[in-house]
Amino acid sequence: MFYVQRDAQGLLVRVEPASYAEATETLPADHHEIQSWFADAAVEKSLKQLKQSDFEMIRVLDDLIQVLTQKGVIRVTDLPPAAQAKLMDRTQAREALGGLSQLIDENESGLI
């Protein structure tokens, strides 16, 4: 059994397993609205995790491209013009903020 609160349109705005003052009704765990509430919450959490992971991977790829160009493995001009422009924009922004940050934390060791 879940305690729920609805908005003026009748949509769920809060679902809790324990009673709370603003709860307006209870619904069983197998109720379609409860199932949908938790499915939406799980999807939202997964999307948030992916978004954070995307930000982190962008930094990894940015640093990887930087290292490969510094070592002469690739040239920036090997990349498509749109990618070159994006890399230049990121490079300028990062330099304005103090340059590259380290991918490996000082307390970490090992290879990436």
N, C-alpha and C positions, 0 to 999 in steps of 0.2 A: 504494500500500500504506500502511495506517495501523496504528500500534501502539496497542493498546487495553488498558485495565484494566477489570475487571469487579468488581462488589460481590458479596457473599455470595449474592445472589439471581440472579446471572448478568447483571445489567443493566450497561450501559456507564456508567462513571463518569469516564473520561478517554479522549480520543482525540487522538493527536498524529501529525504526519507523520514525525517523527524518533523514533528509539528512545529509551526512557527506562527507568530501573531497575525501575519498578513495572509495566511493560507485561507482560501475561500472554499475549498472542497478537497476531497481525496479521490484518487483514481487507482485502480489496481495496476500492478506492474505490467500486465499483459495488455493494457489499454493502448489503442493505436496512437493516441497522442503522447503517451509516455514513451512508447517505443520510438516514435519520431523525434521526440525531444532529445533522447540519448543518442540516437543515430546522428542527428544534426550536430550535437556537441562533439561526438567522436570525429566526425568529418572536419569540423572547424579546428579541432586540436591537431589533427593530422596535417591540414593545410597550413596551419601556423608553423608546425615543425618543419614542413617542407620549405616554406618561405625562409625561415631562419637558416636552414641548411643551404638554400640557394645563395643567400648572402655570403655565407662562409665559403662556399665553393667558388663564388666569383672572386673572392680574395685569393684563394689558392691558385686559380687559373691565371689571374692577373700577375701574381708573383712568379708562377711557372713561365709564363711568356717572357717576363722580364729577365729571368735567369737564362732561358734559352737564347734570347737575343744577345745578352751580355757575353755568353759563351760562344756566340757565332754559329749556333746550330740552326737558327732561323733568323731571317731579317724581318723587320716590321713590314717592309715592302712586299714580302711574300704573302701577306694577308690581304683580303679584299679591302677596298678603300673604306667601306663602312666600318669594318673592324679596326682599321688603322685610326680612323677619326675617334672612335670610342676609346681606344687605348690611349691616344694622345690626351683626350679630355680627362681620363682617369689619372694619367701620369701627372698632369698639371695640378689636378685637385689634390692628389696625394703629396706632391712636393710642397704645395701650399700648407699642408697640415704637418709637414715635418718629415716627409719621405716614407719609405717602406717600413712597416712594422714587421717584427719577426713572426714567422709562422710557428716556430717551436718556442714554447714558453721557456723561460730560463730554468724552470724546475723540471722540464721534460728532457728526455734524451731519445735518441734513435732517429731513424729515417722517416721521412714523410711518405 
